[in-house]
Amino acid sequence: MIILLYENGNLLDKIMRCLIVDDDPLICDLLEHFCSKINEIKGVTTTVSGFESINLIHNSSFDLIFLDYNLPDITGRDILDLNPSSAVIMITSNKDFAIDSYNYPKIVDYLVKPIDFPRFYKGFLRAKEFLSASQKTPEKDARLFIKEGGKLVKIKLKEVAYFKSEANYISIVFKNKKILTLMALKDLEPKLPDFFQRVHRSYIINLNMLDVIHTGAVEINKDHVPVSQRYAQELLRKIQLLN
C-alpha cells in the first residue's frame, strides 16, 4: 500500500510497507534497523521462512520486498516467479545474480552481503523511484494482479463493475463474470484509481459503470448496490467531477 499525503496540493510523503525475507535473523534485524532510519518506511514485517513469505505476500500489501536469493526452504527465484506486485531488492552473496536479475522487471537493485547503510539507502532510493513511476500509469490502462486459487491473474480495472467484501474475501464483479480473491477492501482501496468510490463498508464501485442512482442505492449492470449515508455525499461529489 502507498498512501499519498497532501497539504495545499503538495505531496508531502509516501508511507511505505516493507517485507524482509532472509533465513539469517541477524540480516533481518540489520535491515529492519536500516528501515527504521527512513521516515517514509512506516511498517516492516520480517520472516526467515520462504514459505511464510508467500502467505504474507498473498495476504498483505507490501511496497518493497527485501528478498534473500538463497533460502533453505524455497529459492528467491521461486518467490519472484509468483510475480508479487512490489518493488524487490535482492539480498545475495552471489554477485553473478546481477545478470540474471534483468529477467525480473520488479527487481530494482541487489545488495551483496555484508550490507552497509549507504548501499542500502541507494537501493531504497531506486525502489522509491520505481514505485513513483509505477503510480503514473494512465488510469485507462490501470490493472491489478490478484490471486485466484493458486495463480495470479491480471485484471483491467476499467472492466470491473464493483468490488464486494465477503468475510475475508473480495468478489470482483465484471459484466459477465465474478472472481473471488483473498484480500480486504481496506488494503485494496488505496490501489484503485479515482473512478472507483467506496459507497458502503462492503462495496467499492466503478463510477463509470453506474446506470441508476437511487436514494440509498445504485444500479450497476442491473445489480442493486447499497449506498450508506456515510459515503453518499462523497459519491455525489465524485459523480459531478466526472460529468
Buried (B, 14 or more C-beta within 10 A) or exposed (E): BBEEEEEEEEEEEBBBBBBBBBBEEEBBEBBBEBBEEBEBBBBBBBBBBBEBBBEBBBEBBBBBBBBBBBBEEBBBBEBBEBBBBBBBBBBBEEEEBBEBBEEBEBBBBBBBEEBEEEBBEEBBEBBBEBBEEEEEEEEEEBEBBBBBEEEBEEBEBBBBBBBBBEEEEBBBBBEEEEBBBBBBBEBBBEBBBEBBBBBBEBBBBBBEBBEEBEEEBBBBBEBEBBBBEEBBEEBEEBBEEEE
